[in-house]
Amino acid sequence: MSLQSDQIPPEFLQKWQDTINVMARIFDVPAGLMMRVLPEQIEVLLSSTSDGNPYEHAEKAALDTGLYCETVMATRDLLHVPNALDDPQWEHNPDVALNMISYLGVPLEWRPDEMFGTICVLDSKTRHYPEKYMELMWELKKSIEADFSVIRHNQDLVQANLLLAQEVKERQATELRLQAAQHDLAQAEKMAALGGLVAGIAHEINTPVGLGLTGSSHFKHMVEQLETKFRAGQLEEPDFEQFLADSKQLSHSIFISLEKAAALVKSFKLVAVDQTHDEMRNFQPLAYIQDLLLTHKQALRQAGVATAVDCQADLVVTSYPGAWSQVLSNLISNSLVHGFTPGQTDARIHIALAETPGEWVLDYRDNGRGMSDEVARKVFDPFFTTNRQGGGSGLGMHVVYNLVSQKLGGQIHLQTALGQGAAFTCHLPKQPASA
């Protein structure tokens, strides 16, 4: 199934827009573009908001006219043109008419055998990009193509849900067959949630990595300037003192940026590994919940949701951390999609963990719109969703119920009313029944 423009979820379009805006700033160019190939044309799917950008969103150009991007898609390889006016192969290409004489771009593939388009930067002056910039373009390509994989997966999941619902309605499939389908789709829902974490963490890492790259490039420039003065016998004490002061400030900035990126990767790795290879182990719930919230930082920030965690720092739990992660991730997603009213300014999520002699009491609550009695009665039922038109599968809360009651051997209770938010309380034995 090809990716149509109206099938791209808005959150991915916004993420890609943010990516090319940051890319244009890092490369210091007027134009950063994400291009999409059509049967006989190529389209500007997204264009950076940088000053001097001559390309507009949805602008189209005919193929077979010698565009830079045509070569990138034909070769499926990176193309670097420092100055088209100095190269007979490129001096007459259509982008030169817009004074875009420098180009760096890589191909984007919807799937291995299907071209989507390109991501590229263009400039009105000669640019000889170092190897690090080309490596960054490949990393951006990987990030966007990972998003493509998530979108394809979600398309398949929605299509599977529609087909299955139709089949159940028309043929009244047996209970055994329905249970098998529920299990398969529940596993798909779990992987879709993990895909969402990948998209979110990639977006968050873009900024500190970009700042670190820019800082290191500037530091290299400072060293080269100092070396030039030194070899020319023009280095004076004030110059060296200024270099030391600037170096100290810049190295601190680079350290902070990379430290933040490392923390993001560490938290994502911990949560992702637990969700895909869930084994019983000891873990500290406060640090684990904080890492989990960090992986959802982008979605929570975009929705304007504040979070709070009430848990003793020295608590140690022996359980399945992946199941805990999946339960809390699905509850957070449920709050973001269904719980909060658009524009709500005081949105918040509160997570608390208390210990009793025989169990852990995990309390999750939001202050969103709440649920009616009818919705509350069905919230854990498989395939029940209030957002079918938005692609909801109706399996997220069913997965929560199954994990709590089967994997963790506990119970989950819901307290809610319209206008009063929702509170989910999980009573989890200290020794899971499935251990």
Secondary structure, DSSP 4 states (H G I P E B T S, - for coil): ----GGGS-HHHHHHHHHHHHHHHHHHT-SEEEEEEE-SSEEEEEEE---TT----TT-EEESSS--HHHHHHHHTS-EEES-GGG-TTTTTSGGGGGT--EEEEEEEEEETTEEEEEEEEEESS-----HHHHHHHHHHHHHHHHHHHHHHHHHHHHHHHHHHHHHHHHH---HHHHHHHHHHHHHHHHHHHHHHHHHHHHHHHHHHHHHHHHHHHHHHHHHHHHHHHHHTT---HHHHHHHHHHHHHHHHHHHHHHHHHHHHHHHHHHHHHHHHS---EEE-HHHHHHHHHHHTHHHHHHHT-EEEEE--TT--EEE-HHHHHHHHHHHHHHIIIIISPTT-SS-EEEEEEEE-SSEEEEEEEE-S----HHHHHHTTSTT--S-GGGT--S-HHHHHHHIIIIIS--EEEEEE-TTS-EEEEEEEESS-TT-
